[in-house]
Amino acid sequence: MTKVRLDKWLSGAGLGTRNEMKKALRAARVRVNGEIVKDPGLHVVAGTDVVEFDGEPVSYQEFVYYMMYKPQGVLSATEDGRDPVVVDLLDDHDAAFDVFPVGRLDKDAEGLLLLTNDGKLAHQLLSPKKHVPKRYYVEVDGELTEADVDAIAKGVTLDDGYLCRPGSLLILQRGAVSTAHITIHEGKFHQVKRMIQAVGKQVTFLKRIEMGPLSLDPDLEPGEYRPLTESEIETLLALRG
Ligand code: URA
């Protein structure tokens, strides 16, 4: 039985912030089981109580999941004093769900970022024990070689002495500038950049294209996002265990 505060229920349905909902309650715009209710702290039960806002039924949606194409220059955070953050890219309705990014992409990196308010799922996706694969497209200053492929497959040692788990490097183009797909199963700070540094080269462009079962939707432009489909949510929830 899910019991939720009335103001949270209403803002969770995307009707506005909790403060706006408190005002709406004072203005007698909300009924529970047909009765006007003004107490934002009243607990309502999903599946049992009927909540109406301006006469329209409001169902309870606890968790939301969005796939975003994070653009460069934006932080994977919910707030920051100076820089723009990914939740600024959400419209007010979607932001009302108090979502946060699952893991981080560097400010200068772009690509797939999952945003949700499902803390349990986020924890599972980020848990070092789950080894959820993340795949990146990289552009590298310098020539990637078969020796680099082998080194990454064995597990390179980062500048701080950390021994990475085996990853996989698929060279797409080699030359003075090389391109590749790299898949890793952990998420240390600047990990891909530091793995490439460990083989003596430098990442100049980094884009995440997959995370676990999710692939970046080719229809999304940088800065755009969309809700996950039902089947994407199902495959993710299977990871939640
Ligand atoms: N590895 C990095 O170096 N940066 C990221 O943003 C993600 C993985």
Boltz pocket constraint, residues with backbone or C-beta under 6 A from the ligand:
constraints:
  - pocket:
      binder: B
      contacts: [[A, 104], [A, 105], [A, 106], [A, 107], [A, 109], [A, 188], [A, 189], [A, 190], [A, 191], [A, 192], [A, 193], [A, 194], [A, 206]]
      max_distance: 6.0
